[in-house]
Structures are given as structure tokens and as C-alpha cells.
């Protein structure tokens, strides 16, 4: 699909396919024949089989990955929920575009095409070269006292992610990574998870950028206020929950996951914010879960809660908590190694190796 073609959100959700179980079964049989004890390569084996089902090939092709970083600001930042001011969002977009941020370094090292999209930064970024300008609005409103955005803005932000995913896939990507930049976005992510999964804010809200005890108290209070408002109004539609509590970059990430699943393209999730976007996407389209790989386990404690609900096991645990897509990028070489092993190892018969004494 061209990014300029219009497909209704309902049609996109309804059209999410499942994996090819026959290809998975044949790939699993091949794994049992490779020159190693069965299971000796652990999760590399299951990852190769998983990819076989998604590519609908017994021996999957090497993947071409594209990483998309979405940036937006959050009105709840005025509540003192972050260790950094909102102005840092625009500064980090400039650093990523210039190639100086961690995600830029990792993408360059791994040979991954990195794209950065302004979905809702409060500042004017028109002078920064290399940024895709898709601003829905100049940041959200304060979620603790009212809706973060209008429903139509939430839908538009989802569409930004869909359009960018479609463009990346049309450009040859068969695996996507979505990252984010947005001061106070762990607050919005926590609020979404609390509302969608019916969890208590005190158990979900973490320190994010590293706030002190007083900052954490303010953060829990802000999330609690927003979630109480949603619960009092009995809001259950995921898009309405997104409009009340979410961030524009979180919505765009969810849109990327939805469109990737619709187009039968796997994605590697990043950290806590990414998991919140995945919870939103799966709440909208349960089959979307079948196209998700958990890249890593964040140091943000509630990331584990989201991954358990998504029924995903992370590839890496490096105590990361940066975001940007960094953890997902670091998991990419593991995915590539699993596919190379599956394709290039010989079976016992091909290698002339006996399985008996």
C-alpha cells in the first residue's frame, strides 16, 4: 500500500493476518536435524522458527530493518514528573538527526536506516534537516487534569505511524523498529498501562529519567488523577483511552505496530514506552501480538508487567532505560544470527555426521 492510499482504521485492524503454522512446523523439524543437540542453541532456535512462520518460508531470508524514532512533547511535564525540561525533546531530535545520539550510533554501527519523525514536538523543528515533519499538534495537554488530546488527534497520530510503517515497508524493510523521544513520556505510558490493564499507579509508575522521591510522588499523583478520571467516565475504548492519557509519539508507535502486523512484517519492541504502545495496539487488534518481538527488558520495573501481558520474553536484559529504540537495535544482531544459523548450518545427513556411536 502506498502511504498516500486511504484505508479505514477498522479495515486495517480486521485485516491483521496470523503466522504460517506449516512453515513453522517445517522449520522446527529442520532445527531438529541440524548438527547440534536439539535445543542446544536455546532461544535462537525458537526465534528462527518464529521468523519462519512470519516470512512464510521454512528458511527465512536475512532481514532488512528500518528504525523509526517518533518525537513528541507532553503537557503533564508541567507537573514536575521528569528530571529534564520539555525543551530537551527538541534538542534530542536535533542530536539524533545530526547522528550524535545513542540510537544514531547504534543504527550506523548496524547499517540500519534511521528515520526521525516529529509527531508532536512543542517547538518548531522545520529548520532541522533530516526530520520527517508530521506534527499533529504542539504537544499534548496535561493528562492529569483533562484529555491529553482530542479523539481525532489521537486517530491522526495513529495514522502518522501507519503511514511511516507503510513507507518503510515499501522501501524494502521486512522488519521494523519504532523508538521514541519525549520528555515525560514514561508518565503517559504508565497512565495508559494502568488504564488499559487496570493496574494501580503505585505499582506501575517508575522513575523514568531518574526523578527523586518527590518527583516520583508527583508522577504517581499525576497518573492517578488521569486514570481516576478515565475510570469515573467508564472509558474502555482504547482510542478514547489514548486520547485521554496518551502521547502523540506513543500513538504513532502503536500505528506502526498495527500497520506492520497488517502488512505481515515483524517488529522488535524497545523498552517501556514501546511496550505501552504495543499494549495499545494489541488492545485494538489482538492478532498484532503475533508480530511482536521483545528486544530487551528495561530497568523500568513496569516494563515486565507489560511484557507479561503481551506474553513476550525479552531477548536482552542490559539494564537499559534510555528509549529511542536503542534496546531494540541491540537485539537485532541476535535476530540476524538466529536466521543465519538456521539457513547456513548443515543437517546431520548433509554434513555426514553420525548421530549414533
C-alpha positions as CSV (number, residue, x, y, z in Angstrom):
1,X,0.0,0.0,0.0
2,X,1.3,3.5,-0.8
3,X,1.4,5.8,2.2
4,X,-1.0,8.1,0.3
5,X,-3.7,5.5,-0.1
6,X,-6.5,5.7,2.5
7,X,-7.6,2.6,4.3
8,X,-10.0,2.8,7.2
9,X,-8.7,2.1,10.7
10,X,-11.3,-0.6,11.1
11,X,-10.2,-2.3,7.9
12,X,-6.6,-2.2,8.9
13,X,-7.4,-3.8,12.2
14,X,-9.6,-6.5,10.8
15,X,-7.0,-7.5,8.2
16,X,-4.2,-8.4,10.6
17,X,-3.1,-11.9,9.5
18,X,-1.7,-14.7,11.5
19,X,1.6,-16.6,11.0
20,X,2.1,-19.6,8.8
21,X,1.9,-22.6,11.2
22,X,3.0,-25.1,8.4
23,X,6.2,-23.1,7.7
24,X,6.9,-23.0,11.5
25,X,6.4,-26.8,11.8
26,X,8.8,-27.5,8.9
27,X,11.3,-25.0,10.3
28,X,11.1,-26.7,13.7
29,X,11.8,-30.1,12.0
30,X,14.8,-28.6,10.3
31,X,16.1,-27.4,13.7
32,X,15.9,-30.9,15.0
33,X,18.1,-32.1,12.1
34,X,20.9,-29.5,12.4
35,X,24.3,-30.6,13.6
36,X,23.8,-29.9,17.3
37,X,21.8,-31.5,20.2
38,X,18.2,-30.4,19.9
39,X,17.7,-27.2,21.9
40,X,21.4,-26.6,22.3
41,X,21.1,-23.1,20.9
42,X,18.1,-22.3,23.1
43,X,16.0,-19.3,22.1
44,X,18.0,-18.8,18.9
45,X,16.2,-21.9,17.6
46,X,12.7,-20.7,18.6
47,X,13.4,-17.3,17.2
48,X,14.4,-18.8,13.8
49,X,11.3,-20.9,13.8
50,X,9.1,-17.9,14.8
51,X,10.6,-15.9,11.9
52,X,9.9,-18.8,9.6
53,X,6.2,-18.5,10.4
54,X,6.2,-14.8,9.8
55,X,8.1,-14.9,6.5
56,X,6.1,-18.0,5.5
57,X,9.4,-19.7,4.5
58,X,11.0,-22.8,6.1
59,X,14.3,-21.0,5.7
60,X,13.7,-17.2,6.3
61,X,15.6,-14.6,4.4
62,X,18.1,-12.3,6.1
63,X,16.1,-9.3,7.3
64,X,16.4,-5.6,6.2
65,X,15.5,-3.4,9.2
66,X,14.4,0.2,9.3
67,X,14.2,2.1,12.6
68,X,11.8,5.0,13.0
69,X,12.0,7.3,16.0
70,X,8.9,9.4,16.9
71,X,9.2,12.6,18.9
72,X,6.5,14.5,20.8
73,X,6.1,16.6,24.0
74,X,3.7,16.0,26.9
75,X,1.7,18.6,28.8
76,X,2.0,16.7,32.0
77,X,5.6,17.7,32.2
78,X,4.5,20.9,33.9
79,X,3.7,18.7,36.9
80,X,7.4,18.2,37.5
81,X,7.3,14.5,36.6
82,X,10.7,14.4,34.7
83,X,14.2,15.2,35.7
84,X,14.6,17.2,32.4
85,X,12.6,20.2,31.0
86,X,10.5,19.7,27.9
87,X,13.0,21.7,25.8
88,X,15.2,18.6,25.8
89,X,12.9,16.8,23.4
90,X,13.7,19.2,20.5
91,X,17.3,19.2,21.4
92,X,17.4,15.4,21.3
93,X,15.7,15.4,17.9
94,X,18.5,17.6,16.6
95,X,21.1,15.3,18.1
96,X,19.6,12.2,16.5
97,X,19.3,14.0,13.1
98,X,22.9,15.0,13.4
99,X,24.0,11.5,14.1
100,X,25.2,12.1,17.6
101,X,22.7,10.3,19.9
102,X,22.9,6.7,21.1
103,X,20.3,5.5,18.7
104,X,22.1,7.2,15.8
105,X,25.4,5.5,16.7
106,X,23.8,2.0,17.1
107,X,21.9,2.4,13.8
108,X,25.0,3.5,12.0
109,X,27.0,0.6,13.5
110,X,24.4,-1.9,12.4
111,X,23.8,-0.5,9.0
112,X,20.2,0.3,9.8
113,X,18.3,3.1,8.0
114,X,17.2,5.5,10.8
115,X,14.3,7.9,10.4
116,X,13.1,10.5,12.8
117,X,9.6,11.8,12.8
118,X,8.1,14.9,14.6
119,X,4.7,13.7,15.6
120,X,4.1,16.4,18.2
121,X,7.1,18.3,19.5
122,X,6.1,21.6,21.1
123,X,8.9,23.5,19.3
124,X,9.2,24.4,15.6
125,X,11.6,21.8,14.1
126,X,11.3,22.9,10.5
127,X,14.9,24.1,10.3
128,X,16.3,20.6,11.3
129,X,17.4,18.7,8.2
130,X,16.5,15.0,8.1
131,X,13.3,15.2,10.2
132,X,10.0,14.0,8.8
133,X,7.5,16.7,9.7
134,X,4.2,15.1,10.6
135,X,3.3,17.2,13.7
136,X,-0.3,16.5,14.8
137,X,-0.2,19.3,17.4
138,X,2.4,21.1,19.5
139,X,2.5,18.6,22.4
140,X,-0.4,17.2,24.4
141,X,-2.3,18.8,27.2
142,X,-1.8,17.9,30.8
143,X,-3.3,14.4,31.2
144,X,-3.7,14.8,35.0
145,X,-6.5,17.4,34.6
146,X,-8.1,16.7,31.2
147,X,-7.9,14.9,27.9
148,X,-4.3,14.9,26.5
149,X,-5.7,15.4,23.0
150,X,-8.9,15.1,21.0
151,X,-10.0,11.8,19.6
152,X,-9.4,13.0,16.0
153,X,-5.9,13.9,17.0
154,X,-5.3,10.5,18.5
155,X,-6.5,8.9,15.3
156,X,-4.3,11.2,13.2
157,X,-1.2,10.3,15.3
158,X,-2.0,6.6,14.8
159,X,-2.2,7.3,11.1
160,X,1.3,9.0,11.2
161,X,2.7,5.7,12.5
162,X,0.8,3.7,9.9
163,X,2.0,5.9,7.1
164,X,5.6,5.7,8.2
165,X,5.4,2.0,8.6
166,X,3.9,1.6,5.1
167,X,6.6,3.9,3.6
168,X,9.4,1.9,5.3
169,X,7.9,-1.4,4.1
170,X,7.5,-0.1,0.6
171,X,11.2,0.9,0.8
172,X,12.2,-2.7,1.4
173,X,12.0,-3.2,5.2
174,X,10.9,-6.7,6.3
175,X,11.5,-5.9,10.0
176,X,10.7,-2.6,11.8
177,X,11.9,-0.9,15.0
178,X,10.0,2.0,16.5
179,X,11.7,4.3,19.1
180,X,10.7,7.5,20.8
181,X,11.8,10.8,22.3
182,X,9.5,12.8,24.5
183,X,10.1,14.3,28.0
184,X,7.5,13.0,30.4
185,X,6.5,10.1,28.1
186,X,7.0,7.5,30.8
187,X,4.2,9.3,32.7
188,X,1.9,8.9,29.7
189,X,3.0,5.3,29.1
190,X,2.3,4.4,32.8
191,X,-1.1,6.1,32.7
192,X,-2.0,4.1,29.5
193,X,-0.9,0.8,31.0
194,X,-2.8,1.5,34.3
195,X,-6.0,2.3,32.4
196,X,-5.8,-0.4,29.7
197,X,-4.6,-3.2,32.0
198,X,-6.4,-2.0,35.2
199,X,-3.3,-1.7,37.3
200,X,-2.6,0.5,40.3
201,X,-0.4,3.5,39.5
202,X,1.8,3.0,42.6
203,X,2.8,-0.4,41.1
204,X,3.4,0.9,37.6
205,X,4.9,4.3,37.8
206,X,8.7,4.3,37.9
207,X,11.5,6.9,38.0
208,X,11.8,7.3,34.2
209,X,14.6,9.8,33.6
210,X,15.7,9.4,37.2
211,X,13.4,11.6,39.3
212,X,14.0,11.8,43.1
213,X,11.4,10.7,45.7
214,X,9.5,14.0,45.5
215,X,9.4,13.7,41.7
216,X,8.2,10.2,41.9
217,X,5.4,11.2,44.3
218,X,4.3,13.9,41.8
219,X,4.4,11.4,39.0
220,X,2.3,8.9,40.8
221,X,-0.2,11.6,41.7
222,X,-0.4,12.8,38.1
223,X,-1.0,9.3,36.7
224,X,-3.5,8.6,39.5
225,X,-5.5,11.7,38.7
226,X,-5.7,10.9,35.0
227,X,-6.6,7.3,35.5
228,X,-9.3,8.1,38.0
229,X,-10.9,10.5,35.5
230,X,-10.9,7.7,32.9
231,X,-12.3,5.2,35.3
232,X,-15.0,7.5,36.5
233,X,-16.1,8.1,32.9
234,X,-16.1,4.3,32.3
235,X,-13.9,4.8,29.2
236,X,-12.9,1.5,27.8
237,X,-12.4,2.1,24.0
238,X,-8.6,2.0,23.5
239,X,-8.6,5.0,21.2
240,X,-10.6,7.1,23.8
241,X,-8.1,6.0,26.5
242,X,-5.3,7.0,24.2
243,X,-6.9,10.5,23.7
244,X,-7.3,10.9,27.4
245,X,-3.9,9.8,28.6
246,X,-1.5,9.1,25.8
247,X,1.2,10.8,23.9
248,X,1.4,11.5,20.2
249,X,4.6,9.6,19.8
250,X,3.1,6.6,21.7
251,X,0.1,6.7,19.3
252,X,2.4,6.8,16.3
253,X,4.4,3.8,17.6
254,X,1.1,1.9,18.0
255,X,0.1,2.8,14.5
256,X,3.5,1.5,13.2
257,X,2.8,-1.8,15.1
258,X,-0.7,-2.1,13.6
259,X,0.3,-1.4,10.1
260,X,3.4,-3.7,10.3
261,X,1.1,-6.5,11.5
262,X,-1.4,-5.8,8.8
263,X,1.4,-6.0,6.2
264,X,2.8,-9.2,7.9
265,X,6.1,-7.5,8.9
266,X,7.5,-8.3,12.3
267,X,8.7,-5.6,14.7
268,X,11.2,-5.5,17.5
269,X,9.9,-3.7,20.5
270,X,12.1,-1.4,22.5
271,X,11.6,-0.5,26.2
272,X,8.7,0.6,28.5
273,X,7.3,3.3,26.2
274,X,7.4,0.8,23.3
275,X,5.6,-1.8,25.4
276,X,2.9,0.7,26.3
277,X,2.4,1.4,22.6
278,X,2.3,-2.4,22.0
279,X,-0.4,-2.9,24.7
280,X,-2.4,-0.2,23.0
281,X,-2.0,-1.8,19.6
282,X,-2.9,-5.3,20.9
283,X,-5.9,-3.8,22.7
284,X,-7.1,-2.5,19.3
285,X,-6.1,-5.6,17.3
286,X,-5.3,-8.8,19.3
287,X,-3.6,-10.5,16.3
288,X,-1.0,-7.7,16.4
289,X,0.7,-9.7,19.2
290,X,1.8,-12.4,16.7
291,X,4.1,-9.9,15.0
292,X,6.0,-8.6,18.1
293,X,9.5,-9.5,19.3
294,X,10.6,-8.1,22.7
295,X,14.0,-6.7,22.2
296,X,15.0,-6.2,25.8
297,X,13.8,-5.9,29.4
298,X,14.0,-2.3,30.6
299,X,15.2,-1.2,34.0
300,X,11.8,0.4,34.4
301,X,10.1,-2.1,36.6
302,X,6.6,-1.9,34.9
303,X,8.1,-3.0,31.6
304,X,8.0,-6.6,32.9
305,X,4.3,-6.1,33.7
306,X,3.5,-5.1,30.1
307,X,5.6,-7.8,28.5
308,X,3.9,-10.5,30.7
309,X,0.5,-9.2,29.5
310,X,1.8,-9.3,25.9
311,X,3.2,-12.8,26.5
312,X,6.6,-11.8,25.3
313,X,10.0,-12.9,26.5
314,X,12.8,-10.3,26.0
315,X,15.9,-11.2,24.1
316,X,18.3,-9.0,26.2
317,X,18.5,-7.7,29.7
318,X,21.2,-5.0,29.9
319,X,19.5,-2.7,32.4
320,X,18.8,-0.1,29.7
321,X,16.3,2.7,30.3
322,X,17.1,5.2,27.5
323,X,14.4,4.5,24.9
324,X,15.0,5.9,21.4
325,X,14.9,2.4,20.1
326,X,18.3,1.6,21.4
327,X,17.4,-1.8,23.1
328,X,15.6,-3.0,20.0
329,X,18.5,-2.1,17.8
330,X,20.9,-4.0,20.1
331,X,18.7,-7.1,19.8
332,X,18.8,-7.0,16.0
333,X,22.1,-8.8,15.7
334,X,20.7,-11.7,17.7
335,X,17.8,-12.0,15.3
336,X,20.2,-11.9,12.4
337,X,22.4,-14.6,14.0
338,X,19.4,-16.8,14.6
339,X,18.4,-16.6,10.9
340,X,22.0,-17.2,9.7
341,X,22.3,-20.2,11.9
342,X,19.0,-21.7,10.6
343,X,19.9,-21.1,7.0
344,X,23.6,-22.0,6.9
345,X,24.1,-24.8,9.3
346,X,24.1,-28.3,7.8
347,X,21.9,-31.1,8.8
348,X,23.5,-34.3,10.1
349,X,22.9,-36.0,6.8
350,X,24.3,-33.1,4.8
351,X,27.4,-33.0,6.9
352,X,27.9,-36.7,7.0
353,X,27.8,-36.6,10.8
354,X,26.6,-39.7,12.7
355,X,24.1,-39.3,15.5
356,X,24.9,-42.6,17.0
357,X,28.1,-44.1,18.4
